[in-house]
Amino acid sequence: MCGLAGLLLPSPQRHGDELAALAGAMGDALAHRGPDDRGVWVDAQAGIALAHRRLSILDLSPLGHQPMASADGRYVLAYNGEIYNFAELRAELEARGAGFRGHSDTEVLLAAVVAWGVEESLRRCNGMFALALWDRHERCLWLARDRVGKKPLYYGWAGDALVFGSELKALWQHPEFDNGIDRDALTLLLRLDYIPAPHCIHERSFKLMPGHVLRMDAAAVLAGASAHRPAQAQRPFWDARERMRAALAAPFEGSDAEAEQRLDALLRDAVALRMVADVPVGVFLSGGTDSSIVTSMMQAQSGRPVHSFSIGFEGSHHDEAPLAREVAEHLHTDHTELYVSGADALAVVPRLPAMFDEPFADASQVPTALVAKLARGGVTVALSGDGGDELFFGYSRYRRALRNWRMLSRVPAALRRSLARIARGQGEASRGGGLPALLAEMGARGIGDVYRNRVTRWRDPVAVVPGARAIDSFYGQADPLDGTGTPADAMMLADFVTYLPDDLLCKVDRTSMAVSLEARAPLLDWRVAEFAWSLPLHMKLRGGESKYLLKKVLLRYLPAAMVYRGKRGFGAPVTAWLRGDLREWADDLLSPERLAADGLLDAHAIGALWRRFAQGERKWHTHLWNVLMFQAWEDYWRQSRARVRGAPVSPVG
């Protein structure tokens, strides 16, 4: 796991030392992602510079140093992530005559590109990655991101230069990166608690989408500097919707026992691949289905006790630590448990803007940061259970949405459209339940519209962001699968391509990388995902039990009492915080004078909501938390930019 950064100029405008110093500063902003090594590579004639910060996981020797050139000298790579099937690819490449100096997956990836080209190599890779690859023959830059979006990659324009990096703080280091706030993207934050790819909080800036590549040469950089939406140049090498459609077109037709055996074998292999490292490996264990199955399979394939980690919350009714402890004791893992107080959790809040460096408002970011810090005290790599809910129908909101859609489907479409017109103008009242909520759903065109109501915070965010235009995400589609599959499949797809990469995986990446910890997610192996998509719904939901097949597999490792118990979640008591210890902090960030001076948010509307919340009204904590996360982030961004403007860039030593 590492951090990468760099820039590409439309023409050679800077000397090599200047380019190296600038790229080095961009890379150094990501030192937390890679504290073990630092590298910069420059071709001033081509106007390209790559920077890399390394967290050594495989091949700890200098032979793993990046940026790394291919054996033939054509390609130079700065890469963040892991290729889990690198040993298999290496054997295939050696059979074709390739030679290797070390045993890093970086060297294997470069040899693969030489042999098969960029996009075919990525399709052969089973891993998590973001990369910047310079082709010296074609004089073009490739940016790429893994299938699911486990690793982040931002890009944008600073003046007429293309700048890119694992986090926005790298882009901020360029003195000409003065890109303001994208008000349209801000409405997505208010709606979802995060900003989904390809959008970014900054103007003229974007996220590379999961499973996509971007090819840029000097002409494309120059054209992109003035284009309104250059994100359109991204193209997929793997498309989740198309892969789900293909899986649904060739459904699994075996018995329950056969499906259970197949899933067990796939998951065991996915876990085993992610246990390969030259540093200590552990696991996040909450006691729920997903983390328990990963921990069980790790322990079943390990010759020594696996190091597991969990945290508990003092005085909480949602404490999962006892569940995790039971699982750990049954499996005989080397378990580390830490109970934290409210004060411990609140101490994380001021650090969130620097940790995420794009506004992000899923409040479970706080406990996730705490467990990542705990794990880093014992290991350098930790496996997680992310992905089980999206692949195996794990969320209760899926069932509620299906129930609502079944009821709505009985109402004639013309009548629903009439009722929907009545509902317009309800705004945030529809978030509070009752008749306004029912009316707001009446105009649903399909399951996608119903489900969007389940995942939405601000129902009409454009109303509180002056000058913003309404833009939408994947959730804006009436039917994400366009008639293929079931409504349940459509909801799981929407979460897989939006909520999973832009919320859950972003949260895990930023909190783990903040403490130089690599997190790996075996349930999100692409083979597991495509098999899950081929399964009929009754193998995911049966007799009111979600994750049916996943739990059947888990019964091979744990007793039924540990498998069939309620989901508690991994949240944070935001309401209590905002009415207690964080009240003064929130008062300052939400002051009418401050909001009015910024001009980005409607001070009157937000102030009224804050007063209603303070007076005891329910529901509004989610609305207020994403406003507060934006306000806190904006402070951090302005301070960061001020430091860059005031500090001259020094040459690389």
PyMOL commands that set and color helices and strands:
alter all, ss='L'
color gray80, all
select helices_A, chain A and resi 16-28+31-33+62-64+86-95+105-116+118-124+168-171+183-192+218-226+230-233+240-249+256-274+289-300+321-331+342-346+349-356+365-376+388-391+396-409+413-423+427-432+434-442+447-455+461-464+474-476+487-513+522-524+526-534+537-539+548-554+560-563+574-579+583-589+592-598+603-614+621-646
alter helices_A, ss='H'
color red, helices_A
select strands_A, chain A and resi 2-8+37-43+48-54+68-69+75-83+127-135+140-145+154-158+161-165+205-207+212-217+235-236+281-284+307-313+334-340+381-383+518-520+541-542+545-546
alter strands_A, ss='S'
color yellow, strands_A
deselect
rebuild
show_as cartoon
